[in-house]
């Protein structure tokens, strides 16, 4: 597994990280299979794991804690997130910091996550939503400073709202944010406009999430795709979004080189950008871990293919279903 420097924090993390949302509440998840997939990832050199308290009310964090204890001799990095107090994903303009992250609440959930992980320190604690209007509020700044000073947290990050990569730029200028997690993939190229240059300048690590556009870039969606009752994807792939997603994937299909799958092309597109510190696909089986690890090992795409994929940029704006 090739590694990259995790911004100014300086950790060496695998290019392929691990997103653990699917283990916390998606239908079809089973703990034994999740444990096997997590261990398979460690065995392939994955050392960065991203979870959140909101992924099953701590369930995903507890699974990660088991993994950390089972691999105590390895240098694994655990990242988690404080959920917004009002449980609104994403946040929206006009919300106050007290609606989402009052200072005492930040500490409360840092301590809850520490307990779930069974750890003394969280490597990366992230805000699960964000509004750049909160940038200069000294209360969250003091809260994260205290957590870091007390050794409870090593680094602080922000998970940027869907399709709003610039909604953190002022916050980065505070100097308190070590990492930004953002949707970046073949369709969602907007982070390249302002966010990536700012991260490059400030030494902020970039975590690329949703590499397969919630499944669109696997090439397996159809107009008839449905999921079991209670699955989050039913609320995301509403008819309006499903139609557009399938159309964009179909337009992309002729560019997939012979001998390469669409998911491999999608993953390697992200890894072709040196601004990305790690990419965190969700992997719920050892087989999926192997496929993504194999793809990552093939390295960046040919520059000519990257140039052609740039023509498939799909700029979107948040809606009531974009979450």
Secondary structure as GFF3:
##gff-version 3
##sequence-region A 1 323
A	DSSP	beta_strand	3	5	.	.	.	ID=ss1
A	DSSP	three_ten_helix	7	9	.	.	.	ID=ss2
A	DSSP	beta_strand	12	14	.	.	.	ID=ss3
A	DSSP	beta_strand	18	19	.	.	.	ID=ss4
A	DSSP	alpha_helix	22	25	.	.	.	ID=ss5
A	DSSP	alpha_helix	31	43	.	.	.	ID=ss6
A	DSSP	beta_strand	48	50	.	.	.	ID=ss7
A	DSSP	alpha_helix	59	70	.	.	.	ID=ss8
A	DSSP	beta_strand	77	82	.	.	.	ID=ss9
A	DSSP	alpha_helix	97	100	.	.	.	ID=ss10
A	DSSP	alpha_helix	103	117	.	.	.	ID=ss11
A	DSSP	beta_strand	122	127	.	.	.	ID=ss12
A	DSSP	three_ten_helix	132	134	.	.	.	ID=ss13
A	DSSP	alpha_helix	138	149	.	.	.	ID=ss14
A	DSSP	beta_strand	153	159	.	.	.	ID=ss15
A	DSSP	alpha_helix	169	172	.	.	.	ID=ss16
A	DSSP	beta_strand	179	183	.	.	.	ID=ss17
A	DSSP	three_ten_helix	190	192	.	.	.	ID=ss18
A	DSSP	alpha_helix	195	202	.	.	.	ID=ss19
A	DSSP	beta_strand	205	209	.	.	.	ID=ss20
A	DSSP	three_ten_helix	213	218	.	.	.	ID=ss21
A	DSSP	alpha_helix	233	236	.	.	.	ID=ss22
A	DSSP	alpha_helix	239	253	.	.	.	ID=ss23
A	DSSP	alpha_helix	262	271	.	.	.	ID=ss24
A	DSSP	beta_strand	278	279	.	.	.	ID=ss25
A	DSSP	alpha_helix	286	297	.	.	.	ID=ss26
A	DSSP	alpha_helix	303	310	.	.	.	ID=ss27
###
